Amino acid sequence: MDLKETPQEKRERLRMNELKNNPTGSLNDGLNQGTNSSLGDLVGMGWKGTGILILVLVIGYVIYRLITG
């Protein structure tokens, strides 16, 4: 059974190979991450996960305010 590599797996494999071949490049990427990435990359989850996280934080704050008066 021949399993095809998904685009995400291919990207991850290529990224790992690049890190092995060019370790100082990852340092430069880390220093310049703010200019090269989006909020989704920073959070590490998709837009649905980010939305759920924000929703949980808002609901938690509302419950906190109801309990403390």
C-alpha positions in Angstrom: 0.0 0.0 0.0 1.6 3.2 -1.2 0.9 6.1 1.2 1.2 9.6 -0.3 2.7 12.4 1.7 0.3 15.3 2.5 1.4 18.8 1.7 1.8 19.5 5.4 4.0 16.5 5.9 6.1 17.5 2.9 6.5 21.1 4.3 7.6 19.7 7.7 10.1 17.3 6.1 11.6 20.1 4.0 11.8 22.4 7.0 13.5 19.8 9.1 16.0 19.2 6.3 16.7 22.9 6.0 17.3 23.1 9.8 19.8 20.3 9.6 21.6 21.9 6.6 21.6 25.5 7.8 21.3 25.9 11.6 22.2 29.6 11.6 19.4 30.3 9.2 16.9 29.2 11.9 18.5 31.8 14.3 17.9 34.5 11.7 14.3 33.3 11.2 13.7 33.5 14.9 15.1 37.0 15.1 13.0 38.2 12.2 9.9 36.2 12.9 7.7 39.3 13.6 8.2 40.6 10.1 7.9 37.2 8.3 4.9 35.5 10.0 1.3 35.9 10.7 -0.7 35.6 13.9 -1.7 32.1 13.0 2.0 31.0 12.7 2.7 32.6 16.1 -0.2 30.9 17.8 0.6 27.5 16.2 -3.0 26.6 15.5 -5.5 27.4 12.7 -8.1 30.2 12.8 -10.6 27.9 14.4 -8.3 27.1 17.3 -7.5 30.8 17.7 -11.2 31.7 17.7 -12.0 29.0 20.3 -9.1 30.2 22.5 -10.4 33.8 22.4 -14.0 32.6 23.1 -12.8 30.6 26.1 -10.9 33.6 27.5 -13.9 35.9 27.1 -16.3 33.4 28.7 -13.8 32.9 31.5 -13.6 36.6 32.1 -17.4 37.0 32.2 -17.7 34.2 34.7 -14.9 35.7 36.8 -16.7 39.1 36.9 -20.0 37.4 37.8 -18.4 35.6 40.7 -16.4 38.5 42.1 -19.4 40.9 41.9 
